[in-house]
Amino acid sequence: MKKIIIILSTLLLTECSNHLVKAGKRCTLLDNNGAYERSFVWLVNKDNLESFDEKINKLNCEMNGEKI
């Protein structure tokens, strides 16, 4: 049931006019305090789509010590 809700939510969110939904585990780089963001679902502005994959990706998760 949980997976069905996630899939339906994703389909609804993809209809946003200026945003895309990217799914999959991705992380940001560590900041000065050693904190970072991680998520499986990301809302991305279409204007920033090219730079999103450079800044937030799976490689950052590995560099932060996460297991994929």
Buried (B, 14 or more C-beta within 10 A) or exposed (E): EEEEEEEEEEEEEEEEEEBBBBEEEBBBEEEEEEEBEEBEBBEBEEEEEEEBEEEBBBEBBEEBEEEE
